[in-house]
Amino acid sequence: MPAKIPQKALRDDDLFYFLQCATVASPSTRDWELRAAEEEYALGRYQEYLRFLEGDEWFSLRATGQEKTRWTGRVRSRGKSWAMELVLKDAYPEIPPACRIPELMHFTDRKLEDPALGLRICDMHMEQHYWWDPHSSLALYLKREVSYWVEAIVQEVERKGWL
């Protein structure tokens, strides 16, 4: 029987409990395959939700290998599209994923070198992760961090006439 979704998730005011994973497992652990399947399921439910609510999706994302620690795809806004990559560190899900959207990083000072990955990533974390816990999924990260960061950058770039 799968682990229960934490009650905290069910009390979340926006009720995105379907973007949670029941299994808490890191990439190097025995249960990672189950967690990765739950991540894919949550992404699929989020895309269904977006199609229903907004009539379209603003991202496409898929795992790039069997390990399912790197996910690549596209992020879209205002008729434009940019390459996106999410990277899960060894400590995931205790820590959120790292996100890279190289073309949009040129327009923000919110970027940093990640020594663990050896990559420059987008720093979308504007405050402490009061909402993140080990049951949080990639889909919830897209909803709560990536979507707001992308919209803020695109809105500012468009306002300045660069888009």
C-alpha positions in Angstrom: 0.0 0.0 0.0 1.5 3.4 -0.9 2.3 6.0 1.7 -0.5 8.4 2.6 -0.4 12.0 1.3 0.5 14.2 4.3 -2.5 16.0 5.9 -0.6 19.3 5.4 -1.0 18.9 1.7 -4.7 18.3 2.0 -5.1 21.5 4.0 -3.2 23.6 1.4 -5.4 26.5 0.5 -5.1 25.9 -3.2 -5.7 22.1 -2.9 -3.0 21.0 -5.3 -2.6 17.8 -3.4 -2.6 15.9 -6.7 0.8 17.5 -7.3 2.3 15.7 -4.4 4.2 12.3 -4.4 3.4 9.6 -1.8 6.9 8.1 -2.0 9.8 9.9 -0.4 12.9 8.7 -2.3 16.1 10.2 -3.6 17.7 9.4 -7.0 20.2 7.0 -5.4 17.7 5.1 -3.3 15.9 1.8 -3.9 12.4 3.4 -4.2 13.5 6.0 -6.7 11.8 4.2 -9.6 8.5 4.5 -7.8 9.1 8.1 -7.0 10.0 8.9 -10.6 6.8 7.3 -11.8 4.8 9.4 -9.3 6.6 12.5 -10.6 5.6 11.7 -14.2 2.0 11.1 -13.0 1.9 14.5 -11.2 3.3 16.2 -14.3 0.6 14.6 -16.4 -2.2 15.6 -14.0 -0.8 19.2 -13.9 -0.9 19.3 -17.7 -4.5 18.0 -17.7 -5.4 20.7 -15.2 -3.9 23.4 -17.3 -5.6 22.2 -20.5 -8.9 22.2 -18.6 -8.4 25.5 -16.8 -6.5 27.5 -19.4 -7.1 25.6 -22.6 -3.4 25.2 -23.1 -0.2 24.2 -21.3 2.7 26.6 -20.7 5.4 23.9 -20.5 6.4 20.5 -21.9 8.8 18.4 -20.0 10.1 14.8 -20.1 12.9 12.8 -18.5 16.0 12.6 -20.6 17.3 9.3 -19.4 16.5 6.1 -17.4 17.7 7.8 -14.1 15.0 10.5 -14.4 17.2 13.1 -12.7 17.3 15.4 -15.7 14.1 16.7 -17.4 14.1 18.8 -20.5 11.5 20.6 -22.5 10.1 24.0 -23.4 8.4 26.8 -21.5 6.0 29.0 -23.3 4.6 32.5 -22.7 3.0 35.1 -24.9 3.6 33.3 -28.1 7.3 32.6 -27.4 9.1 29.4 -26.4 12.4 28.7 -24.6 14.4 25.6 -23.7 14.1 24.5 -20.1 16.0 22.0 -18.0 15.2 20.7 -14.5 17.9 18.9 -12.6 17.3 16.8 -9.5 20.3 16.7 -7.2 21.2 13.7 -5.1 19.4 15.3 -2.1 16.1 15.6 -4.0 13.3 15.6 -2.7 14.7 17.1 0.5 15.7 20.1 -1.7 13.9 21.5 -4.7 15.2 20.9 -8.2 17.5 23.3 -10.0 16.1 25.0 -13.1 17.8 26.3 -16.2 16.2 28.5 -18.8 19.3 29.9 -20.5 17.7 32.4 -22.9 15.7 34.0 -20.1 18.7 34.1 -17.7 20.2 36.9 -19.7 17.4 39.2 -18.5 17.7 38.6 -14.8 20.2 39.0 -12.0 18.6 36.0 -10.3 21.1 33.4 -11.5 23.9 31.6 -9.7 26.6 29.1 -10.2 25.6 25.8 -8.6 28.9 24.1 -7.5 27.1 20.7 -7.0 25.9 20.6 -10.6 28.7 22.6 -12.2 26.0 24.7 -13.9 24.6 28.2 -13.9 21.0 27.9 -12.8 18.0 30.3 -12.5 17.6 31.4 -8.9 13.8 31.5 -8.6 13.6 31.2 -4.9 12.5 34.6 -3.7 11.7 33.4 -0.2 12.1 30.5 2.1 10.3 27.4 0.8 7.5 27.4 3.3 5.5 25.1 0.9 8.2 22.6 -0.1 8.5 19.3 1.6 9.7 15.8 0.6 6.3 15.0 -0.9 6.4 18.0 -3.3 6.8 17.1 -7.0 8.3 18.7 -10.1 4.8 19.7 -11.0 4.4 21.6 -7.8 7.8 23.3 -8.3 6.6 24.3 -11.8 3.4 25.8 -10.4 4.9 27.5 -7.4 8.3 28.7 -8.6 8.9 28.4 -12.4 5.6 29.8 -13.6 5.9 33.0 -11.5 9.6 33.5 -12.4 9.0 33.1 -16.1 6.0 35.4 -16.1 7.8 38.1 -14.2 10.8 38.0 -16.6 8.7 37.8 -19.7 6.5 40.7 -18.5 9.5 42.9 -17.8 11.2 42.0 -21.0 8.1 42.8 -23.0 7.5 46.1 -21.1 11.0 47.2 -22.1 10.4 46.3 -25.7 13.0 43.5 -25.9 10.4 40.8 -26.8 
